[in-house]
């Protein structure tokens, strides 16, 4: 309404000019007035639509104290089977942050050799990392010949070069039966393993990588101090 009043005021001010307007001037002014009012109507409608639109859905907040049930299952692991603390990570071989986390996780397992078991689960972010899924399959296929961690290291060390030719080359370098490796990579069993772990991730409210759990509780601070605090809090009290 204020905008319309302003438009009318501007029109009146034009009429108040020296000598008064000619008929042609009046027609031109009326035409301009109609255009202004039409634009104002459109603006009012747009504002009303914005006000009426529901608020954008917010990402649900994750409960930092929630403890998830995460089983090692068939996923590759390192550390004692009877470890007091189990670290489960959901990761993506094409994710640069996951690559950075590798060094930290190695330090953590080295610092707690008798108390911590590390479990690696696949969560390839296929919508943004097109090479992550084949890399996951390469790691699992290598695991069928007992060389998961060797292939795992190759993939992260060369995560900008995740190609079929390189998977084959690395399989040769770590002494795999290459024909079996390639057959396993293409097998339904390997795809099923990736799918299973991705479902586990979703059940644990995982949306990005790396996401790490310490005895089922989501790690909040990805640093050595953060791991130490989480591990020490998870240790059975004597």
C-alpha positions as CSV (number, residue, x, y, z in Angstrom):
1,X,0.0,0.0,0.0
2,X,2.9,2.4,0.8
3,X,4.4,1.7,-2.6
4,X,1.1,2.6,-4.3
5,X,0.8,5.8,-2.4
6,X,4.3,6.7,-3.4
7,X,3.5,6.1,-7.1
8,X,0.4,8.3,-6.9
9,X,2.5,11.0,-5.2
10,X,5.0,11.0,-8.0
11,X,2.2,11.3,-10.5
12,X,0.7,14.2,-8.7
13,X,4.1,15.9,-8.5
14,X,4.4,15.6,-12.3
15,X,1.0,17.3,-12.8
16,X,2.1,20.1,-10.5
17,X,4.9,21.1,-12.9
18,X,5.1,24.7,-14.4
19,X,2.4,25.4,-17.0
20,X,0.5,22.0,-16.5
21,X,0.7,18.9,-18.7
22,X,-0.5,18.6,-22.3
23,X,-3.0,15.8,-23.2
24,X,-0.2,13.8,-24.7
25,X,1.7,14.1,-21.4
26,X,-1.3,13.0,-19.4
27,X,-1.7,9.9,-21.5
28,X,2.0,9.0,-21.2
29,X,1.9,9.6,-17.4
30,X,-1.2,7.4,-17.1
31,X,0.5,4.7,-19.1
32,X,3.5,4.9,-16.9
33,X,1.4,4.8,-13.8
34,X,-0.3,1.6,-14.9
35,X,3.1,-0.1,-15.5
36,X,4.3,1.0,-12.1
37,X,1.2,-0.3,-10.4
38,X,1.4,-3.6,-12.3
39,X,5.0,-4.1,-11.1
40,X,4.0,-3.3,-7.6
41,X,1.2,-5.9,-7.7
42,X,3.6,-8.5,-8.9
43,X,6.0,-7.6,-6.1
44,X,3.3,-7.8,-3.5
45,X,2.3,-11.3,-4.8
46,X,6.0,-12.5,-4.7
47,X,6.4,-11.2,-1.1
48,X,3.1,-13.0,-0.1
49,X,4.3,-16.3,-1.6
50,X,7.6,-16.1,0.3
51,X,5.8,-15.4,3.6
52,X,3.4,-18.3,2.9
53,X,6.1,-20.8,2.0
54,X,6.9,-23.4,4.7
55,X,10.3,-23.0,6.4
56,X,13.1,-25.0,4.7
57,X,13.7,-28.3,6.4
58,X,16.7,-28.3,8.6
59,X,19.1,-31.2,8.8
60,X,18.3,-33.2,11.9
61,X,20.6,-32.6,14.8
62,X,22.7,-35.6,15.8
63,X,22.6,-36.6,19.4
64,X,26.3,-36.5,20.5
65,X,25.5,-38.9,23.4
66,X,23.6,-41.5,21.4
67,X,25.3,-44.9,21.3
68,X,24.7,-46.8,18.0
69,X,24.9,-50.6,17.6
70,X,27.7,-51.2,15.1
71,X,28.9,-54.7,14.5
72,X,32.2,-55.5,12.8
73,X,30.5,-58.2,10.8
74,X,32.5,-59.0,7.6
75,X,34.2,-55.7,7.5
76,X,38.0,-55.6,7.6
77,X,39.5,-54.8,11.0
78,X,42.8,-54.4,12.7
79,X,43.6,-54.9,16.4
80,X,42.8,-57.5,19.0
81,X,39.5,-59.4,18.7
82,X,38.8,-58.8,22.4
83,X,39.7,-55.1,22.3
84,X,38.0,-53.0,25.0
85,X,37.3,-50.3,22.4
86,X,36.2,-50.6,18.8
87,X,36.6,-47.7,16.4
88,X,34.3,-48.0,13.4
89,X,34.9,-45.6,10.5
90,X,32.7,-45.0,7.5
91,X,34.9,-43.7,4.7
92,X,35.3,-42.9,1.0
93,X,38.5,-43.5,-1.0
94,X,38.0,-40.4,-3.0
95,X,37.4,-38.1,0.0
96,X,40.4,-35.9,0.8
97,X,39.3,-35.6,4.5
98,X,39.3,-39.4,4.7
99,X,42.8,-39.5,3.4
100,X,43.9,-37.1,6.1
101,X,42.2,-39.2,8.8
102,X,44.2,-42.2,7.8
103,X,47.4,-40.9,9.4
104,X,45.5,-40.0,12.6
105,X,43.9,-43.4,12.8
106,X,47.2,-45.2,12.4
107,X,48.6,-43.1,15.3
108,X,45.6,-44.0,17.4
109,X,45.9,-47.7,16.9
110,X,49.7,-47.5,17.5
111,X,49.0,-45.7,20.8
112,X,46.5,-48.3,21.9
113,X,47.8,-51.6,20.5
114,X,46.1,-53.8,23.1
115,X,43.0,-51.9,23.7
116,X,41.6,-50.7,20.3
117,X,40.3,-52.5,17.3
118,X,39.7,-50.5,14.1
119,X,36.9,-51.5,11.7
120,X,36.7,-50.0,8.2
121,X,33.3,-49.7,6.4
122,X,32.6,-48.5,2.9
123,X,30.5,-45.3,2.4
124,X,31.3,-44.1,-1.2
125,X,29.7,-40.8,-1.9
126,X,28.8,-41.6,-5.4
127,X,26.9,-38.4,-6.1
128,X,30.2,-36.4,-5.8
129,X,32.9,-39.0,-6.1
130,X,32.5,-41.1,-9.3
131,X,35.5,-43.2,-8.6
132,X,34.7,-44.0,-5.0
133,X,32.4,-47.0,-5.7
134,X,34.9,-48.9,-7.9
135,X,37.6,-48.1,-5.4
136,X,35.5,-49.7,-2.6
137,X,35.0,-52.8,-4.8
138,X,38.8,-53.0,-5.4
139,X,39.5,-52.9,-1.7
140,X,36.9,-55.6,-0.9
141,X,38.1,-57.7,-3.9
142,X,41.6,-57.5,-2.6
143,X,40.4,-58.5,0.8
144,X,39.1,-61.8,-0.6
145,X,42.8,-62.7,-1.1
146,X,43.8,-61.4,2.3
147,X,45.2,-58.1,1.0
148,X,42.5,-55.6,2.0
149,X,44.8,-53.3,3.9
150,X,47.5,-53.4,1.2
151,X,45.0,-52.2,-1.4
152,X,43.5,-49.8,1.0
153,X,46.9,-48.1,1.4
154,X,47.4,-47.9,-2.4
155,X,43.9,-46.4,-2.9
156,X,44.4,-43.6,-0.3
157,X,48.0,-42.9,-1.4
158,X,46.8,-42.4,-5.0
159,X,43.3,-41.2,-4.6
160,X,43.5,-38.8,-7.6
161,X,44.4,-41.7,-9.8
162,X,41.6,-44.2,-9.1
163,X,41.2,-45.9,-12.5
164,X,40.6,-49.4,-13.7
165,X,44.1,-49.7,-15.1
166,X,45.6,-48.6,-11.8
167,X,43.5,-51.0,-9.8
168,X,44.9,-53.8,-11.9
169,X,48.5,-52.4,-11.6
170,X,48.2,-52.2,-7.8
171,X,46.8,-55.7,-7.7
172,X,49.9,-56.9,-9.5
173,X,52.1,-54.9,-7.1
174,X,50.6,-56.4,-4.0
175,X,50.9,-59.9,-5.6
176,X,47.2,-60.7,-6.1
177,X,45.8,-63.2,-8.6
178,X,44.8,-60.5,-11.0
179,X,42.2,-62.5,-12.9
180,X,40.5,-63.5,-9.7
181,X,40.7,-59.9,-8.4
182,X,39.0,-58.5,-11.5
183,X,36.3,-61.2,-11.4
184,X,35.7,-60.5,-7.7
185,X,35.5,-56.7,-8.4
186,X,32.6,-57.4,-10.8
187,X,30.8,-59.9,-8.6
188,X,27.4,-59.4,-7.0
189,X,29.0,-60.5,-3.6
190,X,31.3,-57.5,-3.6
191,X,28.6,-55.1,-4.6
192,X,26.4,-56.6,-1.9
193,X,29.1,-56.0,0.7
194,X,29.3,-52.3,-0.2
195,X,25.5,-52.0,-0.2
196,X,25.3,-53.6,3.2
197,X,27.8,-51.2,4.8
198,X,26.2,-48.2,3.2
199,X,22.9,-49.3,4.8
200,X,24.6,-49.6,8.1
201,X,25.9,-46.1,7.7
202,X,22.4,-44.7,7.0
203,X,21.1,-46.6,10.0
204,X,23.7,-44.8,12.1
205,X,22.7,-41.4,10.7
206,X,25.9,-41.1,8.6
207,X,25.6,-38.5,5.9
208,X,29.3,-37.6,5.2
209,X,32.8,-38.9,5.4
210,X,34.8,-39.6,7.4
211,X,32.3,-40.5,10.2
212,X,33.9,-42.3,13.1
213,X,32.4,-44.0,16.1
214,X,34.2,-45.0,19.3
215,X,32.3,-47.9,21.0
216,X,29.2,-46.8,19.1
217,X,29.4,-43.1,20.0
218,X,30.1,-40.6,17.3
219,X,33.5,-39.0,17.5
220,X,33.1,-35.2,18.0
221,X,36.6,-34.0,17.7
222,X,38.8,-35.6,15.0
223,X,42.2,-35.1,16.6
224,X,44.5,-37.2,18.8
225,X,43.2,-35.4,21.9
226,X,39.6,-36.0,20.7
227,X,40.3,-39.7,20.2
228,X,42.1,-40.0,23.5
229,X,39.2,-38.4,25.4
230,X,36.7,-40.7,23.6
231,X,38.7,-43.9,24.1
232,X,39.5,-43.2,27.7
233,X,35.8,-42.5,28.4
234,X,34.9,-45.8,26.8
235,X,37.4,-47.9,28.7
236,X,35.9,-50.1,31.4
237,X,36.4,-48.6,34.8
238,X,38.4,-50.9,37.1
